[in-house]
Amino acid sequence: MTTAAISTEQAVLEALSTVVDPELDEPITDLGFVRSVLLEDDGVTVHLRLPTAFCSPNFAYLMASDARDALRLVEGVGEVRVYLDDHHDSDKINGGLAADAGYRGTFGSEAQESLDELRRTFRVKAHTAAMERCIEAYLKRTGLGANEIYRLTLSELPPGKYKEALLRRRMDIGLSICPASRVFVDETGQRVPPDAVPMRLRFAKSVRISMEGNAHFCRGLLATRYADGETVGGTPHITDLRTVRSPR
């Protein structure tokens, strides 16, 4: 395989890895939702799959649409075609994507909110879970009392994957990442007052546990649904049928 072929495949997979399940806040590549990738002279075709045929069509559309948008940013990839397989709304979603109809154009009166509103709802949940992970780890490491959490700033959090994830989620919803910013805030960036900390911390923990539990459950459902020999985890099946491979 040529260097150009390898770099194109890697670029495609890296683009897909930026797409996250909005409810689980994990990359679709890690979850096994990318079924296959086909590289041809005129473009790339990607097939997605989900744990069940009745997964929320809103989530399904969001992931398929984000995958298409991410792939369109890959230099020299050509035409991008993304299909959702084995879902009760596959025809509707695939048709909407092919026509560039957008979320409301795809679902019509069923689209009760805009795609931006839907996206923000789940980004706020992802921020809540990331914030709780950082706080929980900090409490365990320092022994700080929960009643002191309201004072905690970003500069006091140790570097690592939890902090990196929190900073990304803050940027996603427009919150400051200034080191002096408070860690425990609501979705508007307002500090949680001391008397509200215990209840809000319990709520944040429930959001995080729910997301992690759902991710584990979805992996199990996906493995069961496609237990016929298909690869469920790891790198999706990639087929390269290109006859011309120009250096990038």
Secondary structure as GFF3:
##gff-version 3
##sequence-region A 1 248
A	DSSP	alpha_helix	3	17	.	.	.	ID=ss1
A	DSSP	alpha_helix	28	31	.	.	.	ID=ss2
A	DSSP	beta_strand	34	40	.	.	.	ID=ss3
A	DSSP	beta_strand	43	48	.	.	.	ID=ss4
A	DSSP	alpha_helix	57	71	.	.	.	ID=ss5
A	DSSP	beta_strand	79	84	.	.	.	ID=ss6
A	DSSP	alpha_helix	90	98	.	.	.	ID=ss7
A	DSSP	alpha_helix	102	107	.	.	.	ID=ss8
A	DSSP	three_ten_helix	108	110	.	.	.	ID=ss9
A	DSSP	alpha_helix	115	142	.	.	.	ID=ss10
A	DSSP	three_ten_helix	146	151	.	.	.	ID=ss11
A	DSSP	three_ten_helix	154	156	.	.	.	ID=ss12
A	DSSP	alpha_helix	161	172	.	.	.	ID=ss13
A	DSSP	three_ten_helix	194	196	.	.	.	ID=ss14
A	DSSP	alpha_helix	197	225	.	.	.	ID=ss15
A	DSSP	beta_strand	237	240	.	.	.	ID=ss16
###
